[in-house]
Amino acid sequence: MPRRPSRAGTRARPPSPDNGPVQRVSVVGNSGSGKTTLGAALGRALGVPHLELDSVFHQPNWEPLDRDAFRRQVGEYVAADGWVVDGNYSSVRDLVWGRADTVVWLDPPRSRVMRQVLWRTIRRAALRKELWNGNRERWGNLFTADPQESVVAWAWTRHRVYQERYQAASRDPANAHLNFVRVRSPRERSALLRRAREQSVSGSAGQ
């Protein structure tokens, strides 16, 4: 049977001689769920590079990268032996999941996601923090209900969409090679990172 998503505290795949260590991880979930923060932490814990897909897709002045160029760059990145990639882009999902061994699905409650994305947007706009390729958060993103213009509105309207998408993906026989790990709480997140660090230490000791 296709594997259902596991809670990080119960069924995340441990390293073993049968299935090998976790080496290539796709981190997915709603905007504001903490994908990039967790992705970077997982990369450090596993000792592998981390890529934020937004940093490739969003070119200067928020211009989207050409689809073929986007796929080419992502394809070259995921050809490596180990990595963590975060993002939901359907245009490259086949490339990322085709090479991944694990999908970490961040699925905190909508209320937590909205608190996080709202505070993140305010902080970025106030500090004029550069995100990718010179792009910065706009104050106007807080005052529009258009999901195509506001990450806050996007997070609100897409929460259920992502839940349904990744629930279905975890049951799809085409993804049977992937271990889905559903992370819904800070405790499960901490457990996942602890296991990743333990794997890294164990791997180093065995060399």
N, CA and C atoms as an extended XYZ file, in Angstrom:
621
Properties=species:S:1:pos:R:3:atomname:S:1:resname:S:1:resid:I:1 pbc="F F F"
N         0.844       -1.199        0.000 N   MET     1
C         0.000        0.000        0.000 CA  MET     1
C         0.880        1.251        0.000 C   MET     1
N         0.426        2.366       -0.628 N   PRO     2
C         1.180        3.610       -0.564 CA  PRO     2
C         1.326        4.062        0.875 C   PRO     2
N         2.458        4.642        1.186 N   ARG     3
C         2.694        5.086        2.546 CA  ARG     3
C         1.961        6.375        2.851 C   ARG     3
N         1.358        6.441        4.020 N   ARG     4
C         0.714        7.660        4.457 CA  ARG     4
C         1.770        8.540        5.125 C   ARG     4
N         1.505        9.872        5.167 N   PRO     5
C         2.490       10.751        5.785 CA  PRO     5
C         2.629       10.430        7.259 C   PRO     5
N         3.868       10.432        7.747 N   SER     6
C         4.115       10.115        9.143 CA  SER     6
C         4.301       11.378        9.944 C   SER     6
N         3.930       11.331       11.192 N   ARG     7
C         4.272       12.406       12.090 CA  ARG     7
C         5.761       12.318       12.375 C   ARG     7
N         6.381       13.486       12.539 N   ALA     8
C         7.821       13.494       12.753 CA  ALA     8
C         8.175       12.744       14.019 C   ALA     8
N         7.270       12.693       14.974 N   GLY     9
C         7.580       12.026       16.221 CA  GLY     9
C         7.327       10.535       16.198 C   GLY     9
N         6.816        9.988       15.089 N   THR    10
C         6.449        8.575       15.125 CA  THR    10
C         7.001        7.734       13.984 C   THR    10
N         7.000        8.281       12.711 N   ARG    11
C         7.349        7.397       11.623 CA  ARG    11
C         8.368        7.951       10.630 C   ARG    11
N         9.074        9.011       10.980 N   ALA    12
C        10.105        9.479       10.059 CA  ALA    12
C        11.119        8.369        9.877 C   ALA    12
N        11.578        8.166        8.653 N   ARG    13
C        12.434        7.024        8.364 CA  ARG    13
C        13.807        7.186        9.008 C   ARG    13
N        14.207        6.266        9.865 N   PRO    14
C        15.540        6.337       10.449 CA  PRO    14
C        16.558        5.748        9.487 C   PRO    14
N        17.839        6.109        9.626 N   PRO    15
C        18.841        5.474        8.792 CA  PRO    15
C        18.954        4.004        9.141 C   PRO    15
N        19.069        3.157        8.129 N   SER    16
C        19.218        1.725        8.378 CA  SER    16
C        19.873        1.086        7.174 C   SER    16
N        20.451       -0.102        7.311 N   PRO    17
C        21.056       -0.765        6.181 CA  PRO    17
C        20.048       -1.077        5.077 C   PRO    17
N        18.761       -1.182        5.429 N   ASP    18
C        17.756       -1.560        4.440 CA  ASP    18
C        17.372       -0.403        3.528 C   ASP    18
N        17.114        0.784        4.126 N   ASN    19
C        16.647        1.887        3.302 CA  ASN    19
C        17.657        3.015        3.177 C   ASN    19
N        18.765        2.937        3.866 N   GLY    20
C        19.807        3.935        3.748 CA  GLY    20
C        19.459        5.218        4.473 C   GLY    20
N        20.422        6.107        4.613 N   PRO    21
C        20.180        7.372        5.310 CA  PRO    21
C        19.385        8.344        4.466 C   PRO    21
N        18.765        9.299        5.122 N   VAL    22
C        18.080       10.378        4.426 CA  VAL    22
C        19.146       11.298        3.832 C   VAL    22
N        19.085       11.533        2.524 N   GLN    23
C        20.096       12.340        1.843 CA  GLN    23
C        19.523       13.481        1.027 C   GLN    23
N        18.321       13.290        0.469 N   ARG    24
C        17.734       14.290       -0.421 CA  ARG    24
C        16.299       14.556        0.024 C   ARG    24
N        16.064       15.778        0.491 N   VAL    25
C        14.800       16.114        1.158 CA  VAL    25
C        14.092       17.270        0.450 C   VAL    25
N        12.825       17.085        0.164 N   SER    26
C        11.952       18.144       -0.339 CA  SER    26
C        11.089       18.629        0.816 C   SER    26
N        11.135       19.928        1.094 N   VAL    27
C        10.329       20.520        2.169 CA  VAL    27
C         9.206       21.327        1.527 C   VAL    27
N         7.960       20.977        1.842 N   VAL    28
C         6.804       21.628        1.231 CA  VAL    28
C         5.839       22.092        2.317 C   VAL    28
N         4.877       22.933        1.916 N   GLY    29
C         3.887       23.430        2.862 CA  GLY    29
C         3.466       24.840        2.501 C   GLY    29
N         2.518       25.356        3.216 N   ASN    30
C         1.951       26.670        2.941 CA  ASN    30
C         2.984       27.768        3.159 C   ASN    30
N         2.771       28.914        2.531 N   SER    31
C         3.598       30.084        2.793 CA  SER    31
C         3.459       30.467        4.264 C   SER    31
N         4.576       30.725        4.916 N   GLY    32
C         4.546       31.068        6.328 CA  GLY    32
C         4.585       29.887        7.269 C   GLY    32
N         4.622       28.670        6.729 N   SER    33
C         4.649       27.479        7.597 CA  SER    33
C         6.036       27.211        8.158 C   SER    33
N         7.057       27.845        7.587 N   GLY    34
C         8.412       27.661        8.100 CA  GLY    34
C         9.292       26.785        7.233 C   GLY    34
N         8.988       26.682        5.939 N   LYS    35
C         9.733       25.787        5.047 CA  LYS    35
C        11.221       26.134        4.981 C   LYS    35
N        11.511       27.411        4.760 N   THR    36
C        12.911       27.794        4.569 CA  THR    36
C        13.702       27.677        5.864 C   THR    36
N        13.089       28.053        6.970 N   THR    37
C        13.776       27.931        8.266 CA  THR    37
C        14.096       26.475        8.564 C   THR    37
N        13.114       25.596        8.366 N   LEU    38
C        13.351       24.176        8.613 CA  LEU    38
C        14.304       23.602        7.578 C   LEU    38
N        14.151       24.007        6.310 N   GLY    39
C        15.031       23.496        5.272 CA  GLY    39
C        16.481       23.805        5.556 C   GLY    39
N        16.767       25.042        5.964 N   ALA    40
C        18.139       25.430        6.284 CA  ALA    40
C        18.661       24.642        7.485 C   ALA    40
N        17.804       24.448        8.489 N   ALA    41
C        18.218       23.690        9.676 CA  ALA    41
C        18.472       22.226        9.333 C   ALA    41
N        17.646       21.656        8.470 N   LEU    42
C        17.859       20.271        8.047 CA  LEU    42
C        19.154       20.130        7.258 C   LEU    42
N        19.420       21.112        6.393 N   GLY    43
C        20.656       21.079        5.637 CA  GLY    43
C        21.870       21.077        6.553 C   GLY    43
N        21.851       21.934        7.569 N   ARG    44
C        22.974       21.973        8.519 CA  ARG    44
C        23.087       20.667        9.282 C   ARG    44
N        21.948       20.138        9.709 N   ALA    45
C        21.965       18.902       10.495 CA  ALA    45
C        22.486       17.724        9.688 C   ALA    45
N        22.109       17.651        8.415 N   LEU    46
C        22.513       16.533        7.567 CA  LEU    46
C        23.864       16.761        6.897 C   LEU    46
N        24.353       18.002        6.943 N   GLY    47
C        25.614       18.315        6.285 CA  GLY    47
C        25.501       18.366        4.782 C   GLY    47
N        24.347       18.849        4.267 N   VAL    48
C        24.117       18.953        2.822 CA  VAL    48
C        23.659       20.371        2.493 C   VAL    48
N        23.817       20.823        1.238 N   PRO    49
C        23.381       22.174        0.876 CA  PRO    49
C        21.863       22.321        0.857 C   PRO    49
N        21.416       23.545        1.031 N   HIS    50
C        19.986       23.857        1.051 CA  HIS    50
C        19.685       24.879       -0.025 C   HIS    50
N        18.594       24.658       -0.766 N   LEU    51
C        18.163       25.590       -1.809 CA  LEU    51
C        16.729       26.008       -1.565 C   LEU    51
N        16.484       27.314       -1.599 N   GLU    52
C        15.140       27.879       -1.532 CA  GLU    52
C        14.692       28.151       -2.964 C   GLU    52
N        13.674       27.456       -3.445 N   LEU    53
C        13.263       27.593       -4.833 CA  LEU    53
C        12.856       29.024       -5.186 C   LEU    53
N        12.314       29.760       -4.215 N   ASP    54
C        11.953       31.158       -4.467 CA  ASP    54
C        13.161       31.969       -4.928 C   ASP    54
N        14.346       31.640       -4.406 N   SER    55
C        15.539       32.411       -4.738 CA  SER    55
C        15.963       32.202       -6.181 C   SER    55
N        15.525       31.113       -6.782 N   VAL    56
C        15.829       30.843       -8.187 CA  VAL    56
C        14.733       31.422       -9.089 C   VAL    56
N        13.500       31.251       -8.683 N   PHE    57
C        12.368       31.644       -9.525 CA  PHE    57
C        12.195       33.155       -9.617 C   PHE    57
N        12.349       33.867       -8.484 N   HIS    58
C        12.091       35.309       -8.457 CA  HIS    58
C        13.356       36.074       -8.845 C   HIS    58
N        13.366       36.553      -10.070 N   GLN    59
C        14.474       37.339      -10.581 CA  GLN    59
C        14.289       38.818      -10.197 C   GLN    59
N        15.272       39.684      -10.481 N   PRO    60
C        15.131       41.109      -10.115 CA  PRO    60
C        13.791       41.697      -10.561 C   PRO    60
N        13.254       42.574       -9.700 N   ASN    61
C        11.954       43.220       -9.933 CA  ASN    61
C        10.813       42.200       -9.956 C   ASN    61
N        11.006       41.085       -9.259 N   TRP    62
C         9.999       40.037       -9.119 CA  TRP    62
C         9.624       39.386      -10.450 C   TRP    62
N        10.498       39.492      -11.440 N   GLU    63
C        10.231       38.833      -12.707 CA  GLU    63
C        10.447       37.326      -12.560 C   GLU    63
N         9.504       36.501      -13.034 N   PRO    64
C         9.670       35.052      -12.927 CA  PRO    64
C        10.702       34.533      -13.917 C   PRO    64
N        11.481       33.586      -13.485 N   LEU    65
C        12.459       32.971      -14.367 CA  LEU    65
C        11.740       32.130      -15.415 C   LEU    65
N        12.239       32.167      -16.630 N   ASP    66
C        11.689       31.344      -17.706 CA  ASP    66
C        11.599       29.883      -17.267 C   ASP    66
N        10.503       29.227      -17.630 N   ARG    67
C        10.253       27.860      -17.164 CA  ARG    67
C        11.386       26.907      -17.523 C   ARG    67
N        11.874       26.983      -18.750 N   ASP    68
C        12.941       26.070      -19.157 CA  ASP    68
C        14.219       26.322      -18.363 C   ASP    68
N        14.533       27.586      -18.141 N   ALA    69
C        15.728       27.924      -17.363 CA  ALA    69
C        15.561       27.484      -15.909 C   ALA    69
N        14.353       27.660      -15.381 N   PHE    70
C        14.066       27.237      -14.008 CA  PHE    70
C        14.270       25.730      -13.863 C   PHE    70
N        13.720       24.970      -14.786 N   ARG    71
C        13.862       23.521      -14.731 CA  ARG    71
C        15.328       23.096      -14.911 C   ARG    71
N        16.036       23.800      -15.766 N   ARG    72
C        17.435       23.449      -15.989 CA  ARG    72
C        18.265       23.672      -14.720 C   ARG    72
N        18.082       24.811      -14.067 N   GLN    73
C        18.863       25.105      -12.873 CA  GLN    73
C        18.525       24.151      -11.725 C   GLN    73
N        17.226       23.895      -11.553 N   VAL    74
C        16.821       22.979      -10.483 CA  VAL    74
C        17.289       21.564      -10.785 C   VAL    74
N        17.185       21.137      -12.045 N   GLY    75
C        17.634       19.809      -12.424 CA  GLY    75
C        19.107       19.599      -12.150 C   GLY    75
N        19.924       20.621      -12.416 N   GLU    76
C        21.355       20.522      -12.141 CA  GLU    76
C        21.612       20.421      -10.641 C   GLU    76
N        20.842       21.152       -9.859 N   TYR    77
C        21.034       21.143       -8.403 CA  TYR    77
C        20.690       19.782       -7.807 C   TYR    77
N        19.548       19.228       -8.202 N   VAL    78
C        19.105       17.981       -7.570 CA  VAL    78
C        19.832       16.761       -8.114 C   VAL    78
N        20.717       16.935       -9.086 N   ALA    79
C        21.517       15.815       -9.572 CA  ALA    79
C        22.589       15.415       -8.559 C   ALA    79
N        22.844       16.272       -7.577 N   ALA    80
C        23.850       15.991       -6.561 CA  ALA    80
C        23.387       14.862       -5.639 C   ALA    80
N        24.335       14.321       -4.875 N   ASP    81
C        24.035       13.185       -3.991 CA  ASP    81
C        23.215       13.577       -2.770 C   ASP    81
N        23.385       14.804       -2.281 N   GLY    82
C        22.670       15.196       -1.070 CA  GLY    82
C        22.249       16.644       -1.119 C   GLY    82
N        21.042       16.952       -0.639 N   TRP    83
C        20.532       18.316       -0.628 CA  TRP    83
C        19.214       18.382        0.145 C   TRP    83
N        18.831       19.623        0.457 N   VAL    84
C        17.485       19.937        0.948 CA  VAL    84
C        16.961       21.056        0.060 C   VAL    84
N        15.761       20.877       -0.496 N   VAL    85
C        15.136       21.881       -1.362 CA  VAL    85
C        13.780       22.228       -0.785 C   VAL    85
N        13.502       23.525       -0.601 N   ASP    86
C        12.175       23.897       -0.100 CA  ASP    86
C        11.407       24.700       -1.133 C   ASP    86
N        10.110       24.404       -1.239 N   GLY    87
C         9.236       25.105       -2.169 CA  GLY    87
C         8.193       24.186       -2.761 C   GLY    87
N         7.108       24.799       -3.282 N   ASN    88
C         5.957       24.039       -3.773 CA  ASN    88
C         5.792       24.051       -5.288 C   ASN    88
N         6.773       24.518       -6.028 N   TYR    89
C         6.584       24.754       -7.457 CA  TYR    89
C         6.265       23.476       -8.221 C   TYR    89
N         5.063       23.440       -8.812 N   SER    90
C         4.648       22.261       -9.563 CA  SER    90
C         5.472       22.078      -10.832 C   SER    90
N         6.031       23.165      -11.369 N   SER    91
C         6.789       23.078      -12.611 CA  SER    91
C         8.103       22.315      -12.470 C   SER    91
N         8.570       22.128      -11.236 N   VAL    92
C         9.812       21.366      -11.036 CA  VAL    92
C         9.628       20.213      -10.042 C   VAL    92
N         8.386       19.970       -9.638 N   ARG    93
C         8.165       18.929       -8.632 CA  ARG    93
C         8.629       17.566       -9.120 C   ARG    93
N         8.421       17.284      -10.409 N   ASP    94
C         8.852       15.981      -10.920 CA  ASP    94
C        10.359       15.820      -10.823 C   ASP    94
N        11.103       16.900      -11.010 N   LEU    95
C        12.559       16.832      -10.906 CA  LEU    95
C        13.000       16.614       -9.466 C   LEU    95
N        12.404       17.378       -8.571 N   VAL    96
C        12.792       17.306       -7.164 CA  VAL    96
C        12.373       15.968       -6.553 C   VAL    96
N        11.114       15.599       -6.740 N   TRP    97
C        10.631       14.360       -6.142 CA  TRP    97
C        11.196       13.130       -6.844 C   TRP    97
N        11.562       13.280       -8.096 N   GLY    98
C        12.160       12.154       -8.795 CA  GLY    98
C        13.499       11.762       -8.214 C   GLY    98
N        14.185       12.723       -7.570 N   ARG    99
C        15.486       12.453       -6.958 CA  ARG    99
C        15.424       12.347       -5.436 C   ARG    99
N        14.364       12.882       -4.823 N   ALA   100
C        14.277       12.906       -3.362 CA  ALA   100
C        14.054       11.512       -2.787 C   ALA   100
N        14.430       11.344       -1.531 N   ASP   101
C        14.056       10.131       -0.801 CA  ASP   101
C        13.031       10.440        0.291 C   ASP   101
N        12.904       11.736        0.641 N   THR   102
C        12.015       12.132        1.733 CA  THR   102
C        11.309       13.439        1.385 C   THR   102
N        10.019       13.517        1.708 N   VAL   103
C         9.260       14.766        1.603 CA  VAL   103
C         8.821       15.153        3.011 C   VAL   103
N         9.267       16.297        3.465 N   VAL   104
C         8.819       16.833        4.750 CA  VAL   104
C         7.711       17.834        4.470 C   VAL   104
N         6.522       17.515        4.940 N   TRP   105
C         5.341       18.339        4.707 CA  TRP   105
C         5.029       19.104        5.990 C   TRP   105
N         5.273       20.420        5.965 N   LEU   106
C         4.953       21.259        7.109 CA  LEU   106
C         3.468       21.617        7.059 C   LEU   106
N         2.738       21.239        8.101 N   ASP   107
C         1.296       21.436        8.115 CA  ASP   107
C         0.815       21.890        9.491 C   ASP   107
N         1.321       23.045        9.975 N   PRO   108
C         0.811       23.574       11.241 CA  PRO   108
C        -0.604       24.100       11.075 C   PRO   108
N        -1.319       24.358       12.166 N   PRO   109
C        -2.672       24.908       12.061 CA  PRO   109
C        -2.682       26.237       11.307 C   PRO   109
N        -3.798       26.514       10.641 N   ARG   110
C        -3.902       27.760        9.880 CA  ARG   110
C        -3.652       28.979       10.764 C   ARG   110
N        -4.128       28.956       12.003 N   SER   111
C        -3.942       30.103       12.890 CA  SER   111
C        -2.458       30.395       13.110 C   SER   111
N        -1.650       29.361       13.274 N   ARG   112
C        -0.208       29.565       13.474 CA  ARG   112
C         0.443       30.073       12.190 C   ARG   112
N         0.040       29.501       11.062 N   VAL   113
C         0.587       29.953        9.782 CA  VAL   113
C         0.312       31.435        9.576 C   VAL   113
N        -0.904       31.877        9.853 N   MET   114
C        -1.260       33.274        9.617 CA  MET   114
C        -0.499       34.201       10.558 C   MET   114
N        -0.311       33.816       11.809 N   ARG   115
C         0.491       34.643       12.720 CA  ARG   115
C         1.915       34.777       12.189 C   ARG   115
N         2.467       33.663       11.740 N   GLN   116
C         3.852       33.666       11.278 CA  GLN   116
C         4.027       34.478       10.005 C   GLN   116
N         3.122       34.291        9.034 N   VAL   117
C         3.288       34.987        7.765 CA  VAL   117
C         3.013       36.487        7.922 C   VAL   117
N         2.090       36.854        8.795 N   LEU   118
C         1.802       38.270        9.015 CA  LEU   118
C         3.000       38.968        9.661 C   LEU   118
N         3.534       38.353       10.713 N   TRP   119
C         4.686       38.943       11.402 CA  TRP   119
C         5.899       38.986       10.470 C   TRP   119
N         6.110       37.945        9.694 N   ARG   120
C         7.239       37.911        8.759 CA  ARG   120
C         7.124       39.028        7.730 C   ARG   120
N         5.920       39.239        7.199 N   THR   121
C         5.716       40.265        6.181 CA  THR   121
C         5.968       41.654        6.752 C   THR   121
N         5.453       41.928        7.950 N   ILE   122
C         5.669       43.226        8.596 CA  ILE   122
C         7.153       43.451        8.855 C   ILE   122
N         7.830       42.439        9.372 N   ARG   123
C         9.253       42.576        9.688 CA  ARG   123
C        10.084       42.839        8.427 C   ARG   123
N         9.814       42.068        7.381 N   ARG   124
C        10.568       42.247        6.139 CA  ARG   124
C        10.331       43.629        5.538 C   ARG   124
N         9.081       44.085        5.523 N   ALA   125
C         8.772       45.390        4.943 CA  ALA   125
C         9.387       46.517        5.760 C   ALA   125
N         9.313       46.409        7.084 N   ALA   126
C         9.840       47.459        7.952 CA  ALA   126
C        11.357       47.566        7.858 C   ALA   126
N        12.031       46.434        7.781 N   LEU   127
C        13.494       46.416        7.754 CA  LEU   127
C        14.060       46.545        6.351 C   LEU   127
N        13.175       46.526        5.349 N   ARG   128
C        13.605       46.591        3.949 CA  ARG   128
C        14.612       45.478        3.648 C   ARG   128
N        14.355       44.316        4.190 N   LYS   129
C        15.267       43.193        4.028 CA  LYS   129
C        15.224       42.662        2.595 C   LYS   129
N        16.404       42.494        2.009 N   GLU   130
C        16.464       41.907        0.676 CA  GLU   130
C        16.153       40.420        0.764 C   GLU   130
N        15.254       39.961       -0.088 N   LEU   131
C        14.863       38.559       -0.094 CA  LEU   131
C        15.699       37.783       -1.094 C   LEU   131
N        15.477       38.044       -2.391 N   TRP   132
C        16.246       37.370       -3.426 CA  TRP   132
C        16.444       38.341       -4.581 C   TRP   132
N        17.661       38.413       -5.070 N   ASN   133
C        17.975       39.168       -6.288 CA  ASN   133
C        17.507       40.616       -6.238 C   ASN   133
N        17.664       41.231       -5.072 N   GLY   134
C        17.292       42.633       -4.905 CA  GLY   134
C        15.836       42.878       -4.583 C   GLY   134
N        15.024       41.848       -4.542 N   ASN   135
C        13.591       42.014       -4.251 CA  ASN   135
C        13.355       42.219       -2.756 C   ASN   135
N        12.353       43.043       -2.450 N   ARG   136
C        11.994       43.314       -1.063 CA  ARG   136
C        10.484       43.242       -0.892 C   ARG   136
N        10.068       42.957        0.330 N   GLU   137
C         8.634       42.904        0.628 CA  GLU   137
C         8.037       44.296        0.505 C   GLU   137
N         6.837       44.371       -0.053 N   ARG   138
C         6.155       45.650       -0.215 CA  ARG   138
C         5.107       45.828        0.893 C   ARG   138
N         5.014       47.041        1.422 N   TRP   139
C         3.980       47.320        2.417 CA  TRP   139
C         2.592       47.064        1.840 C   TRP   139
N         2.444       47.288        0.545 N   GLY   140
C         1.144       47.104       -0.077 CA  GLY   140
C         0.626       45.685        0.019 C   GLY   140
N         1.545       44.731        0.231 N   ASN   141
C         1.117       43.337        0.356 CA  ASN   141
C         0.224       43.108        1.569 C   ASN   141
N         0.291       44.011        2.526 N   LEU   142
C        -0.545       43.875        3.724 CA  LEU   142
C        -1.957       44.409        3.509 C   LEU   142
N        -2.157       45.160        2.434 N   PHE   143
C        -3.418       45.889        2.289 CA  PHE   143
C        -4.183       45.501        1.034 C   PHE   143
N        -3.939       44.332        0.515 N   THR   144
C        -4.700       43.833       -0.629 CA  THR   144
C        -5.173       42.421       -0.335 C   THR   144
N        -6.352       42.106       -0.850 N   ALA   145
C        -6.906       40.760       -0.662 CA  ALA   145
C        -6.614       39.861       -1.852 C   ALA   145
N        -5.826       40.369       -2.801 N   ASP   146
C        -5.502       39.588       -3.990 CA  ASP   146
C        -4.385       38.598       -3.674 C   ASP   146
N        -4.660       37.300       -3.714 N   PRO   147
C        -3.621       36.309       -3.390 CA  PRO   147
C        -2.421       36.363       -4.317 C   PRO   147
N        -2.588       36.882       -5.528 N   GLN   148
C        -1.474       36.997       -6.458 CA  GLN   148
C        -0.538       38.154       -6.097 C   GLN   148
N        -0.999       39.044       -5.240 N   GLU   149
C        -0.199       40.198       -4.839 CA  GLU   149
C         0.233       40.127       -3.379 C   GLU   149
N        -0.515       39.435       -2.559 N   SER   150
C        -0.255       39.404       -1.118 CA  SER   150
C         0.031       37.990       -0.639 C   SER   150
N         1.197       37.800       -0.039 N   VAL   151
C         1.524       36.485        0.497 CA  VAL   151
C         0.617       36.153        1.682 C   VAL   151
N         0.119       37.161        2.366 N   VAL   152
C        -0.796       36.930        3.491 CA  VAL   152
C        -2.110       36.358        2.978 C   VAL   152
N        -2.668       36.982        1.937 N   ALA   153
C        -3.903       36.467        1.340 CA  ALA   153
C        -3.673       35.094        0.717 C   ALA   153
N        -2.494       34.901        0.112 N   TRP   154
C        -2.156       33.602       -0.484 CA  TRP   154
C        -2.168       32.512        0.585 C   TRP   154
N        -1.537       32.775        1.719 N   ALA   155
C        -1.467       31.773        2.780 CA  ALA   155
C        -2.856       31.420        3.299 C   ALA   155
N        -3.731       32.419        3.418 N   TRP   156
C        -5.085       32.168        3.917 CA  TRP   156
C        -5.878       31.301        2.947 C   TRP   156
N        -5.811       31.637        1.652 N   THR   157
C        -6.641       30.945        0.666 CA  THR   157
C        -6.075       29.587        0.252 C   THR   157
N        -4.768       29.361        0.422 N   ARG   158
C        -4.140       28.137       -0.075 CA  ARG   158
C        -3.964       27.057        0.994 C   ARG   158
N        -4.324       27.363        2.217 N   HIS   159
C        -4.048       26.412        3.302 CA  HIS   159
C        -4.687       25.049        3.038 C   HIS   159
N        -5.981       25.046        2.757 N   ARG   160
C        -6.692       23.794        2.495 CA  ARG   160
C        -6.224       23.157        1.191 C   ARG   160
N        -5.879       23.972        0.207 N   VAL   161
C        -5.394       23.449       -1.076 CA  VAL   161
C        -4.143       22.616       -0.866 C   VAL   161
N        -3.194       23.145       -0.099 N   TYR   162
C        -1.958       22.403        0.142 CA  TYR   162
C        -2.215       21.146        0.964 C   TYR   162
N        -3.111       21.231        1.923 N   GLN   163
C        -3.423       20.033        2.709 CA  GLN   163
C        -3.956       18.920        1.817 C   GLN   163
N        -4.879       19.263        0.953 N   GLU   164
C        -5.449       18.260        0.049 CA  GLU   164
C        -4.407       17.748       -0.941 C   GLU   164
N        -3.563       18.650       -1.456 N   ARG   165
C        -2.551       18.258       -2.434 CA  ARG   165
C        -1.577       17.238       -1.842 C   ARG   165
N        -1.052       17.523       -0.658 N   TYR   166
C        -0.011       16.648       -0.123 CA  TYR   166
C        -0.583       15.410        0.549 C   TYR   166
N        -1.815       15.493        1.004 N   GLN   167
C        -2.471       14.283        1.482 CA  GLN   167
C        -2.640       13.304        0.327 C   GLN   167
N        -3.089       13.816       -0.820 N   ALA   168
C        -3.260       12.959       -1.993 CA  ALA   168
C        -1.916       12.440       -2.498 C   ALA   168
N        -0.909       13.303       -2.523 N   ALA   169
C         0.408       12.894       -3.016 CA  ALA   169
C         1.011       11.788       -2.166 C   ALA   169
N         0.766       11.851       -0.865 N   SER   170
C         1.342       10.840        0.025 CA  SER   170
C         0.731        9.464       -0.196 C   SER   170
N        -0.462        9.423       -0.808 N   ARG   171
C        -1.145        8.154       -1.060 CA  ARG   171
C        -1.007        7.692       -2.514 C   ARG   171
N        -0.365        8.505       -3.327 N   ASP   172
C        -0.228        8.204       -4.752 CA  ASP   172
C         0.832        7.123       -4.962 C   ASP   172
N         0.490        6.000       -5.597 N   PRO   173
C         1.491        4.950       -5.835 CA  PRO   173
C         2.711        5.448       -6.605 C   PRO   173
N         2.554        6.512       -7.395 N   ALA   174
C         3.694        7.051       -8.132 CA  ALA   174
C         4.763        7.605       -7.204 C   ALA   174
N         4.381        7.887       -5.944 N   ASN   175
C         5.327        8.427       -4.970 CA  ASN   175
C         5.749        7.388       -3.935 C   ASN   175
N         5.600        6.125       -4.278 N   ALA   176
C         5.907        5.064       -3.314 CA  ALA   176
C         7.372        5.054       -2.891 C   ALA   176
N         8.256        5.660       -3.694 N   HIS   177
C         9.676        5.693       -3.347 CA  HIS   177
C         9.983        6.766       -2.308 C   HIS   177
N         9.007        7.602       -1.997 N   LEU   178
C         9.217        8.707       -1.073 CA  LEU   178
C         8.673        8.395        0.312 C   LEU   178
N         9.378        8.858        1.312 N   ASN   179
C         8.884        8.788        2.681 CA  ASN   179
C         8.314       10.156        3.040 C   ASN   179
N         7.003       10.228        3.263 N   PHE   180
C         6.357       11.487        3.627 CA  PHE   180
C         6.353       11.642        5.145 C   PHE   180
N         6.831       12.786        5.595 N   VAL   181
C         6.860       13.099        7.026 CA  VAL   181
C         6.053       14.377        7.247 C   VAL   181
N         4.931       14.252        7.893 N   ARG   182
C         4.047       15.399        8.134 CA  ARG   182
C         4.387       16.015        9.491 C   ARG   182
N         4.730       17.293        9.487 N   VAL   183
C         5.166       17.992       10.699 CA  VAL   183
C         4.128       19.053       11.040 C   VAL   183
N         3.471       18.882       12.182 N   ARG   184
C         2.376       19.774       12.538 CA  ARG   184
C         2.623       20.606       13.795 C   ARG   184
N         3.711       20.371       14.483 N   SER   185
C         3.941       21.086       15.737 CA  SER   185
C         5.429       21.331       15.943 C   SER   185
N         5.777       22.301       16.804 N   PRO   186
C         7.193       22.532       17.122 CA  PRO   186
C         7.866       21.283       17.703 C   PRO   186
N         7.123       20.484       18.451 N   ARG   187
C         7.703       19.264       19.019 CA  ARG   187
C         8.103       18.286       17.915 C   ARG   187
N         7.247       18.118       16.920 N   GLU   188
C         7.573       17.219       15.812 CA  GLU   188
C         8.731       17.767       14.990 C   GLU   188
N         8.783       19.071       14.840 N   ARG   189
C         9.907       19.690       14.129 CA  ARG   189
C        11.219       19.414       14.864 C   ARG   189
N        11.208       19.582       16.176 N   SER   190
C        12.421       19.338       16.958 CA  SER   190
C        12.849       17.875       16.881 C   SER   190
N        11.865       16.970       16.894 N   ALA   191
C        12.180       15.543       16.803 CA  ALA   191
C        12.823       15.202       15.464 C   ALA   191
N        12.318       15.824       14.402 N   LEU   192
C        12.873       15.585       13.072 CA  LEU   192
C        14.321       16.058       12.995 C   LEU   192
N        14.592       17.249       13.500 N   LEU   193
C        15.951       17.782       13.475 CA  LEU   193
C        16.885       16.967       14.362 C   LEU   193
N        16.382       16.496       15.488 N   ARG   194
C        17.215       15.672       16.374 CA  ARG   194
C        17.643       14.393       15.669 C   ARG   194
N        16.711       13.763       14.960 N   ARG   195
C        17.057       12.532       14.245 CA  ARG   195
C        18.043       12.792       13.109 C   ARG   195
N        17.874       13.958       12.462 N   ALA   196
C        18.806       14.303       11.387 CA  ALA   196
C        20.216       14.485       11.931 C   ALA   196
N        20.327       15.140       13.083 N   ARG   197
C        21.653       15.314       13.693 CA  ARG   197
C        22.235       13.981       14.120 C   ARG   197
N        21.391       13.117       14.658 N   GLU   198
C        21.867       11.793       15.069 CA  GLU   198
C        22.368       10.993       13.873 C   GLU   198
N        21.649       11.098       12.742 N   GLN   199
C        22.099       10.397       11.541 CA  GLN   199
C        23.451       10.915       11.095 C   GLN   199
N        23.631       12.255       11.134 N   SER   200
C        24.881       12.841       10.692 CA  SER   200
C        26.043       12.390       11.564 C   SER   200
N        25.818       12.385       12.884 N   VAL   201
C        26.864       11.932       13.809 CA  VAL   201
C        27.173       10.459       13.582 C   VAL   201
N        26.129        9.646       13.419 N   SER   202
C        26.319        8.213       13.195 CA  SER   202
C        27.088        7.960       11.909 C   SER   202
N        26.757        8.724       10.863 N   GLY   203
C        27.452        8.551        9.595 CA  GLY   203
C        28.913        8.932        9.693 C   GLY   203
N        29.208       10.004       10.434 N   SER   204
C        30.592       10.432       10.583 CA  SER   204
C        31.404        9.417       11.372 C   SER   204
N        30.763        8.820       12.374 N   ALA   205
C        31.460        7.845       13.218 CA  ALA   205
C        31.794        6.584       12.434 C   ALA   205
N        30.955        6.277       11.405 N   GLY   206
C        31.170        5.052       10.655 CA  GLY   206
C        32.192        5.175        9.547 C   GLY   206
N        32.698        6.395        9.329 N   GLN   207
C        33.652        6.588        8.242 CA  GLN   207
C        35.072        6.232        8.661 C   GLN   207
